[in-house]
Amino acid sequence: IVEEKQTVNMVKKLADTLPEKQKAAFILREIQGYSYLEISEIMDVPINQVKVNIHRARKSIKEELQKQLSYE
């Protein structure tokens, strides 16, 4: 459970380093649980752009998380 909490905290910190649109879309989807359509409406961008932003955010976070975990 401790490792899981540490990983969640790391993901939140990494989300803060993302470009603003990626960060917003990622937080709305992964933390707040909004649908792609809802995020599209909230951010006033096409749904495809929401998907791209979330994909890029997930990829960046995954890559950085893997780097950090491999150092520990």
N, CA, C and O atoms as a printed pandas DataFrame, in Angstrom:
     atom_number atom_name residue_name chain_id  residue_number  x_coord  y_coord  z_coord
0              1         N          ILE        A               1    0.835   -1.202    0.000
1              2        CA          ILE        A               1    0.000    0.000    0.000
2              3         C          ILE        A               1    0.872    1.255    0.000
3              4         O          ILE        A               1    0.545    2.252   -0.645
4              5         N          VAL        A               2    1.967    1.192    0.721
5              6        CA          VAL        A               2    2.872    2.343    0.789
6              7         C          VAL        A               2    3.461    2.633   -0.588
7              8         O          VAL        A               2    3.514    3.784   -1.020
8              9         N          GLU        A               3    3.902    1.576   -1.276
9             10        CA          GLU        A               3    4.462    1.768   -2.622
10            11         C          GLU        A               3    3.424    2.337   -3.566
11            12         O          GLU        A               3    3.744    3.185   -4.399
12            13         N          GLU        A               4    2.184    1.883   -3.450
13            14        CA          GLU        A               4    1.108    2.377   -4.309
14            15         C          GLU        A               4    0.879    3.875   -4.071
15            16         O          GLU        A               4    0.714    4.638   -5.022
16            17         N          LYS        A               5    0.872    4.286   -2.813
17            18        CA          LYS        A               5    0.684    5.701   -2.492
18            19         C          LYS        A               5    1.847    6.533   -3.027
19            20         O          LYS        A               5    1.647    7.640   -3.527
20            21         N          GLN        A               6    3.055    5.999   -2.920
21            22        CA          GLN        A               6    4.221    6.711   -3.435
22            23         C          GLN        A               6    4.121    6.879   -4.945
23            24         O          GLN        A               6    4.446    7.938   -5.483
24            25         N          THR        A               7    3.669    5.829   -5.624
25            26        CA          THR        A               7    3.519    5.896   -7.079
26            27         C          THR        A               7    2.460    6.923   -7.466
27            28         O          THR        A               7    2.659    7.692   -8.407
28            29         N          VAL        A               8    1.348    6.944   -6.757
29            30        CA          VAL        A               8    0.291    7.921   -7.028
30            31         C          VAL        A               8    0.824    9.338   -6.827
31            32         O          VAL        A               8    0.549   10.228   -7.631
32            33         N          ASN        A               9    1.576    9.541   -5.768
33            34        CA          ASN        A               9    2.161   10.864   -5.519
34            35         C          ASN        A               9    3.140   11.256   -6.616
35            36         O          ASN        A               9    3.182   12.415   -7.028
36            37         N          MET        A              10    3.928   10.294   -7.091
37            38        CA          MET        A              10    4.868   10.564   -8.180
38            39         C          MET        A              10    4.117   10.957   -9.444
39            40         O          MET        A              10    4.521   11.887  -10.142
40            41         N          VAL        A              11    3.027   10.256   -9.744
41            42        CA          VAL        A              11    2.232   10.566  -10.941
42            43         C          VAL        A              11    1.662   11.980  -10.835
43            44         O          VAL        A              11    1.676   12.730  -11.811
44            45         N          LYS        A              12    1.170   12.339   -9.671
45            46        CA          LYS        A              12    0.631   13.690   -9.489
46            47         C          LYS        A              12    1.713   14.752   -9.683
47            48         O          LYS        A              12    1.468   15.781  -10.313
48            49         N          LYS        A              13    2.898   14.506   -9.148
49            50        CA          LYS        A              13    4.007   15.452   -9.328
50            51         C          LYS        A              13    4.412   15.550  -10.798
51            52         O          LYS        A              13    4.687   16.638  -11.303
52            53         N          LEU        A              14    4.445   14.412  -11.472
53            54        CA          LEU        A              14    4.809   14.419  -12.891
54            55         C          LEU        A              14    3.749   15.130  -13.717
55            56         O          LEU        A              14    4.079   15.803  -14.693
56            57         N          ALA        A              15    2.494   14.994  -13.348
57            58        CA          ALA        A              15    1.414   15.681  -14.067
58            59         C          ALA        A              15    1.609   17.194  -14.001
59            60         O          ALA        A              15    1.281   17.912  -14.946
60            61         N          ASP        A              16    2.140   17.665  -12.889
61            62        CA          ASP        A              16    2.381   19.112  -12.738
62            63         C          ASP        A              16    3.430   19.634  -13.712
63            64         O          ASP        A              16    3.481   20.835  -13.977
64            65         N          THR        A              17    4.263   18.753  -14.246
65            66        CA          THR        A              17    5.327   19.189  -15.161
66            67         C          THR        A              17    4.879   19.178  -16.629
67            68         O          THR        A              17    5.619   19.631  -17.503
68            69         N          LEU        A              18    3.695   18.673  -16.898
69            70        CA          LEU        A              18    3.205   18.579  -18.274
70            71         C          LEU        A              18    2.810   19.947  -18.824
71            72         O          LEU        A              18    2.526   20.873  -18.064
72            73         N          PRO        A              19    2.796   20.065  -20.165
73            74        CA          PRO        A              19    2.231   21.285  -20.761
74            75         C          PRO        A              19    0.784   21.459  -20.279
75            76         O          PRO        A              19    0.098   20.474  -20.005
76            77         N          GLU        A              20    0.337   22.674  -20.179
77            78        CA          GLU        A              20   -0.939   23.002  -19.539
78            79         C          GLU        A              20   -2.138   22.215  -20.086
79            80         O          GLU        A              20   -2.943   21.705  -19.306
80            81         N          LYS        A              21   -2.267   22.113  -21.413
81            82        CA          LYS        A              21   -3.424   21.408  -21.981
82            83         C          LYS        A              21   -3.381   19.914  -21.663
83            84         O          LYS        A              21   -4.411   19.307  -21.371
84            85         N          GLN        A              22   -2.190   19.326  -21.720
85            86        CA          GLN        A              22   -2.042   17.914  -21.370
86            87         C          GLN        A              22   -2.366   17.695  -19.900
87            88         O          GLN        A              22   -3.075   16.756  -19.539
88            89         N          LYS        A              23   -1.847   18.560  -19.074
89            90        CA          LYS        A              23   -2.080   18.458  -17.634
90            91         C          LYS        A              23   -3.574   18.544  -17.322
91            92         O          LYS        A              23   -4.104   17.725  -16.570
92            93         N          ALA        A              24   -4.239   19.524  -17.892
93            94        CA          ALA        A              24   -5.672   19.707  -17.636
94            95         C          ALA        A              24   -6.476   18.489  -18.084
95            96         O          ALA        A              24   -7.318   17.988  -17.339
96            97         N          ALA        A              25   -6.217   18.020  -19.291
97            98        CA          ALA        A              25   -6.953   16.869  -19.810
98            99         C          ALA        A              25   -6.682   15.625  -18.971
99           100         O          ALA        A              25   -7.603   14.869  -18.663
100          101         N          PHE        A              26   -5.422   15.412  -18.601
101          102        CA          PHE        A              26   -5.039   14.252  -17.800
102          103         C          PHE        A              26   -5.734   14.273  -16.441
103          104         O          PHE        A              26   -6.292   13.263  -16.012
104          105         N          ILE        A              27   -5.703   15.403  -15.776
105          106        CA          ILE        A              27   -6.321   15.516  -14.455
106          107         C          ILE        A              27   -7.833   15.329  -14.540
107          108         O          ILE        A              27   -8.427   14.626  -13.723
108          109         N          LEU        A              28   -8.444   15.958  -15.527
109          110        CA          LEU        A              28   -9.893   15.806  -15.680
110          111         C          LEU        A              28  -10.281   14.347  -15.918
111          112         O          LEU        A              28  -11.298   13.879  -15.406
112          113         N          ARG        A              29   -9.476   13.637  -16.690
113          114        CA          ARG        A              29   -9.788   12.243  -17.020
114          115         C          ARG        A              29   -9.389   11.275  -15.908
115          116         O          ARG        A              29  -10.219   10.511  -15.415
116          117         N          GLU        A              30   -8.140   11.311  -15.525
117          118        CA          GLU        A              30   -7.600   10.278  -14.638
118          119         C          GLU        A              30   -7.870   10.525  -13.157
119          120         O          GLU        A              30   -7.980    9.573  -12.385
120          121         N          ILE        A              31   -7.977   11.770  -12.756
121          122        CA          ILE        A              31   -8.176   12.057  -11.343
122          123         C          ILE        A              31   -9.638   12.391  -11.040
123          124         O          ILE        A              31  -10.202   11.947  -10.040
124          125         N          GLN        A              32  -10.230   13.183  -11.928
125          126        CA          GLN        A              32  -11.605   13.598  -11.667
126          127         C          GLN        A              32  -12.646   12.712  -12.355
127          128         O          GLN        A              32  -13.831   12.789  -12.032
128          129         N          GLY        A              33  -12.216   11.876  -13.298
129          130        CA          GLY        A              33  -13.114   10.882  -13.886
130          131         C          GLY        A              33  -14.083   11.365  -14.953
131          132         O          GLY        A              33  -15.090   10.707  -15.211
132          133         N          TYR        A              34  -13.800   12.490  -15.571
133          134        CA          TYR        A              34  -14.676   12.984  -16.632
134          135         C          TYR        A              34  -14.509   12.150  -17.903
135          136         O          TYR        A              34  -13.455   11.558  -18.137
136          137         N          SER        A              35  -15.559   12.112  -18.715
137          138        CA          SER        A              35  -15.488   11.422  -20.005
138          139         C          SER        A              35  -14.766   12.313  -21.009
139          140         O          SER        A              35  -14.584   13.508  -20.776
140          141         N          TYR        A              36  -14.360   11.721  -22.124
141          142        CA          TYR        A              36  -13.706   12.500  -23.170
142          143         C          TYR        A              36  -14.622   13.618  -23.670
143          144         O          TYR        A              36  -14.170   14.738  -23.905
144          145         N          LEU        A              37  -15.894   13.309  -23.828
145          146        CA          LEU        A              37  -16.849   14.309  -24.306
146          147         C          LEU        A              37  -16.973   15.458  -23.309
147          148         O          LEU        A              37  -16.991   16.625  -23.701
148          149         N          GLU        A              38  -17.059   15.130  -22.029
149          150        CA          GLU        A              38  -17.149   16.180  -21.008
150          151         C          GLU        A              38  -15.898   17.051  -21.003
151          152         O          GLU        A              38  -15.985   18.273  -20.880
152          153         N          ILE        A              39  -14.739   16.419  -21.137
153          154        CA          ILE        A              39  -13.482   17.177  -21.168
154          155         C          ILE        A              39  -13.439   18.090  -22.383
155          156         O          ILE        A              39  -12.993   19.234  -22.303
156          157         N          SER        A              40  -13.910   17.567  -23.509
157          158        CA          SER        A              40  -13.974   18.357  -24.733
158          159         C          SER        A              40  -14.804   19.618  -24.520
159          160         O          SER        A              40  -14.422   20.707  -24.950
160          161         N          GLU        A              41  -15.931   19.459  -23.856
161          162        CA          GLU        A              41  -16.805   20.599  -23.594
162          163         C          GLU        A              41  -16.187   21.563  -22.582
163          164         O          GLU        A              41  -16.256   22.780  -22.758
164          165         N          ILE        A              42  -15.584   21.021  -21.528
165          166        CA          ILE        A              42  -14.979   21.859  -20.491
166          167         C          ILE        A              42  -13.828   22.683  -21.064
167          168         O          ILE        A              42  -13.705   23.879  -20.798
168          169         N          MET        A              43  -12.980   22.009  -21.865
169          170        CA          MET        A              43  -11.791   22.675  -22.400
170          171         C          MET        A              43  -12.073   23.419  -23.703
171          172         O          MET        A              43  -11.229   24.169  -24.194
172          173         N          ASP        A              44  -13.263   23.207  -24.257
173          174        CA          ASP        A              44  -13.668   23.838  -25.512
174          175         C          ASP        A              44  -12.685   23.522  -26.650
175          176         O          ASP        A              44  -12.223   24.406  -27.370
176          177         N          VAL        A              45  -12.387   22.209  -26.777
177          178        CA          VAL        A              45  -11.528   21.710  -27.856
178          179         C          VAL        A              45  -12.183   20.464  -28.445
179          180         O          VAL        A              45  -13.000   19.825  -27.782
180          181         N          PRO        A              46  -11.833   20.113  -29.682
181          182        CA          PRO        A              46  -12.396   18.902  -30.282
182          183         C          PRO        A              46  -12.012   17.665  -29.468
183          184         O          PRO        A              46  -10.954   17.622  -28.839
184          185         N          ILE        A              47  -12.884   16.671  -29.492
185          186        CA          ILE        A              47  -12.654   15.451  -28.727
186          187         C          ILE        A              47  -11.360   14.746  -29.145
187          188         O          ILE        A              47  -10.680   14.143  -28.315
188          189         N          ASN        A              48  -11.026   14.827  -30.433
189          190        CA          ASN        A              48   -9.765   14.215  -30.886
190          191         C          ASN        A              48   -8.560   14.879  -30.222
191          192         O          ASN        A              48   -7.580   14.205  -29.905
192          193         N          GLN        A              49   -8.624   16.178  -30.011
193          194        CA          GLN        A              49   -7.531   16.879  -29.336
194          195         C          GLN        A              49   -7.430   16.451  -27.877
195          196         O          GLN        A              49   -6.332   16.345  -27.330
196          197         N          VAL        A              50   -8.571   16.208  -27.251
197          198        CA          VAL        A              50   -8.582   15.711  -25.872
198          199         C          VAL        A              50   -7.855   14.369  -25.822
199          200         O          VAL        A              50   -7.011   14.145  -24.954
200          201         N          LYS        A              51   -8.185   13.487  -26.751
201          202        CA          LYS        A              51   -7.565   12.158  -26.782
202          203         C          LYS        A              51   -6.055   12.254  -27.000
203          204         O          LYS        A              51   -5.284   11.531  -26.368
204          205         N          VAL        A              52   -5.645   13.140  -27.887
205          206        CA          VAL        A              52   -4.214   13.330  -28.159
206          207         C          VAL        A              52   -3.505   13.851  -26.910
207          208         O          VAL        A              52   -2.438   13.358  -26.545
208          209         N          ASN        A              53   -4.103   14.847  -26.258
209          210        CA          ASN        A              53   -3.490   15.410  -25.051
210          211         C          ASN        A              53   -3.355   14.364  -23.947
211          212         O          ASN        A              53   -2.325   14.298  -23.275
212          213         N          ILE        A              54   -4.384   13.552  -23.760
213          214        CA          ILE        A              54   -4.338   12.522  -22.723
214          215         C          ILE        A              54   -3.317   11.453  -23.088
215          216         O          ILE        A              54   -2.570   10.990  -22.226
216          217         N          HIS        A              55   -3.279   11.064  -24.339
217          218        CA          HIS        A              55   -2.304   10.058  -24.774
218          219         C          HIS        A              55   -0.874   10.555  -24.530
219          220         O          HIS        A              55   -0.039    9.826  -23.994
220          221         N          ARG        A              56   -0.608   11.777  -24.921
221          222        CA          ARG        A              56    0.738   12.339  -24.739
222          223         C          ARG        A              56    1.087   12.474  -23.258
223          224         O          ARG        A              56    2.221   12.217  -22.854
224          225         N          ALA        A              57    0.118   12.872  -22.465
225          226        CA          ALA        A              57    0.347   13.002  -21.024
226          227         C          ALA        A              57    0.671   11.644  -20.414
227          228         O          ALA        A              57    1.626   11.514  -19.648
228          229         N          ARG        A              58   -0.122   10.640  -20.753
229          230        CA          ARG        A              58    0.122    9.291  -20.224
230          231         C          ARG        A              58    1.497    8.780  -20.636
231          232         O          ARG        A              58    2.220    8.190  -19.833
232          233         N          LYS        A              59    1.846    9.012  -21.894
233          234        CA          LYS        A              59    3.135    8.546  -22.402
234          235         C          LYS        A              59    4.287    9.227  -21.655
235          236         O          LYS        A              59    5.232    8.559  -21.235
236          237         N          SER        A              60    4.212   10.534  -21.492
237          238        CA          SER        A              60    5.259   11.282  -20.791
238          239         C          SER        A              60    5.395   10.823  -19.345
239          240         O          SER        A              60    6.500   10.617  -18.844
240          241         N          ILE        A              61    4.256   10.669  -18.688
241          242        CA          ILE        A              61    4.278   10.247  -17.285
242          243         C          ILE        A              61    4.831    8.833  -17.166
243          244         O          ILE        A              61    5.629    8.552  -16.272
244          245         N          LYS        A              62    4.415    7.951  -18.051
245          246        CA          LYS        A              62    4.895    6.572  -18.020
246          247         C          LYS        A              62    6.405    6.511  -18.202
247          248         O          LYS        A              62    7.098    5.811  -17.463
248          249         N          GLU        A              63    6.913    7.245  -19.187
249          250        CA          GLU        A              63    8.352    7.237  -19.455
250          251         C          GLU        A              63    9.142    7.780  -18.262
251          252         O          GLU        A              63   10.156    7.203  -17.870
252          253         N          GLU        A              64    8.679    8.875  -17.697
253          254        CA          GLU        A              64    9.390    9.478  -16.566
254          255         C          GLU        A              64    9.283    8.595  -15.324
255          256         O          GLU        A              64   10.240    8.474  -14.559
256          257         N          LEU        A              65    8.145    7.994  -15.132
257          258        CA          LEU        A              65    7.949    7.096  -13.990
258          259         C          LEU        A              65    8.878    5.886  -14.093
259          260         O          LEU        A              65    9.468    5.458  -13.101
260          261         N          GLN        A              66    8.997    5.353  -15.282
261          262        CA          GLN        A              66    9.901    4.210  -15.485
262          263         C          GLN        A              66   11.346    4.600  -15.181
263          264         O          GLN        A              66   12.088    3.824  -14.578
264          265         N          LYS        A              67   11.744    5.803  -15.599
265          266        CA          LYS        A              67   13.096    6.284  -15.308
266          267         C          LYS        A              67   13.312    6.377  -13.803
267          268         O          LYS        A              67   14.317    5.896  -13.279
268          269         N          GLN        A              68   12.368    6.996  -13.119
269          270        CA          GLN        A              68   12.523    7.202  -11.691
270          271         C          GLN        A              68   12.504    5.888  -10.923
271          272         O          GLN        A              68   13.266    5.721   -9.971
272          273         N          LEU        A              69   11.660    4.969  -11.317
273          274        CA          LEU        A              69   11.574    3.689  -10.627
274          275         C          LEU        A              69   12.793    2.821  -10.886
275          276         O          LEU        A              69   13.167    2.010  -10.039
276          277         N          SER        A              70   13.412    2.981  -12.039
277          278        CA          SER        A              70   14.606    2.185  -12.333
278          279         C          SER        A              70   15.823    2.673  -11.542
279          280         O          SER        A              70   16.777    1.922  -11.342
280          281         N          TYR        A              71   15.788    3.930  -11.093
281          282        CA          TYR        A              71   16.882    4.468  -10.291
282          283         C          TYR        A              71   16.790    4.036   -8.835
283          284         O          TYR        A              71   17.791    4.037   -8.118
284          285         N          GLU        A              72   15.603    3.672   -8.405
285          286        CA          GLU        A              72   15.402    3.313   -6.979
286          287         C          GLU        A              72   15.776    1.894   -6.690
287          288         O          GLU        A              72   15.665    1.446   -5.549
